[in-house]
Amino acid sequence: MIAVNAGIWCFYGVVKGDYFPLLFTNLIGVVAGVHHLYMYAKHSNRKYDVRPFVLMAVVMEAMALSIAATYPASEAAAWLGVYGCTVVVMLYGAPLVTMRDVIKSQNSKALSRPLSALGFICSLVWTMYGTLIGDGYIYYPNGLGVFFTTAQLSLIVIFPDDGDLGKTSKKKSMKSHAGDDSISSDTGGDYEEEEEDGGQGAGRFAADDDEEGKMGQGVPSSLEMVDLLHDTQGHGWAVSI
């Protein structure tokens, strides 16, 4: 549908003479839409038959080409404008069913955040551009797109995905466990340092006691000094204390 919508607006840009930015940007949209459909059909787990979609796209683009080639430029622009507006409203209104499911389940997992954000930016820019050039076929449908994409983003904010909440809580728990482990390791290190310091202190105290014991062995006590005094008085000399 993206490629179909961009193709219709390419024809509209041709008949309006708006080659840039209208024709150029929508050519990129055609290429991107076809590539997206091809990659989805090739790598998706759900195998869909894309031939009906391709046939529908060819028919719709053939209708746009016939309008551009049959009618004068002004009438062709009017018809292509209405045609393009119809497709844009269908494109922006497609997620309405998904939005209803989001409200019921209160979970925005079914809504794509990147697509909703880019859709909002795209529709807002085209609304501004259509307003500047005074083209209602551009700013009316894209203004409606601004409304739809704003509603999608609001639902994403109001009803966040449960998987994201689980990831966030898991990260927080991992951080808290890491903090507890670091605290316990620091505490264990402090205890080990205290034990080492205590052992070294006990060793120092034992060494001091040994040194004092050794020093006590070389110094006579007071009784020994008195006996020595009595013994030496008979020899004619005295020891003063």
QUIQUI-V90040 format. One line per field, one symbol per residue. ss: DSSP state (h for helix, s for strand, l for the rest). psi: psi as a letter, one per 20 degrees, with the letter a starting at -180 (. if undefined). A space follows every 50 residues. Layout:
BEGIN
ss=???
psi=???
END
This chain:
BEGIN
ss=lhhhhhhhhhhhhhhhllhhhhhhhhhhhhhhhhhhhhhhhhhlllllll hhhhhhhhhhhhhhhhhhhhllhhhhhhhhhhhhhhhhhhhhhllhhhhh hhhhhllhhhllhhhhhhhhhhhhhhhhhhhhhllhhhhhhhhhhhhhhh hhhhhhhhlllhhhhhhhhhhhhhhhhhhhhhhhhhhhhhhhhhhhhhhh hhhhhhhhhhhhhhhhhhlllhhhhhhhhhhhhllllllll
psi=hghgghgghghghghijnhpiggghhghhgghgggghghghhiqhooqoi hhggggggghhhgghhghhgqrgghhhgghggghhghgghghihjhghhg hghgilpkhipogghgghhggghgghggghhhikohighghhhhhggghh hghghhggnqphhhhhgghggghhgghhhhghghhgghhggghggghggh ghhggggghgghgghhhipqrhghhgghghhihijjqqpq.
END
